[in-house]
Amino acid sequence: MKKYLVFLAAALVQAGAWSATYTYAGVPYTAAAITNYSSCTAGACGNFTAAMAQSGSFTTAAPLPANLNNADIASLITSFSFSDGLTQYNSADPDTTLVGAQASTNASGGVLAIELSFQHWADNSPHVLGSRMDVMILRLLARKNSQCQGVVFQSPSGRDVCQHVDFDAASSRVTLSVPGTPGAWTVTGLGPVAAKAVPALGDWAVLCLACALAGMGWWATQRRRFIHRSG
């Protein structure tokens, strides 16, 4: 009997965990926020336009906790894919690094603010001072074909990070107002959100529950037989 209850408890714990995907849709850039390159002397130049915007999504192994206050959530992110209109920042790309991720949430885990920063190397390794790269900080800025002019070091993920990025004549940029016109966050993949709702059981949880119920029935039958024989 105890064995079945242990299986049941494990199934319920497993059923209470689920991944979540947070999707961001930014507002289009304004012409005043854009400064495009004036002379493409190096790298792969590109023009930002007012038809572009920052957008993308990231996935976590479990929903963001409630009551975060500008907390570091980088370790919670299992994958991401974002765009500034010219560059795609994807976790599967070895030349792309998630440099920072902070979040603030309300008492129910709803998003109040999320700040993400990315770097994408346009030059192949080894990355050195002068290497070309693209940069995006959500709601703040985007840079295309800039130069690394600071120390290059490895992030905890083992990917190279540039400490200072310089804007030159071959670079393009979008500089948004601080804190920037907010876009919209939507969340998918969450379990039930009603107060104290019980998450739906997965296949394994249902199987364990069936085993537990069967075991309880067998135990009750054996107990009745024992009582009958003893009487």
MOCORLIN-V700355 format. One record per run of one state. SS is the DSSP state (@ for helix, = for strand, . for the rest). FROM is the first residue (numbers start at 0). TO is the last residue. Records with the same first field share a line. If there is no record, write none. Layout:
# MOCORLIN-V700355
SS->FROM-TO  FROM-TO
This chain:
# MOCORLIN-V700355
.->0-0  15-18  25-29  35-53  60-69  72-72  83-86  90-94  105-109  121-130  137-139  148-150  154-158  162-163  166-170  175-182  188-201  230-230
@->1-14  30-32  73-75  202-229
=->19-24  33-34  54-59  70-71  76-82  87-89  95-104  110-120  131-136  140-147  151-153  159-161  164-165  171-174  183-187
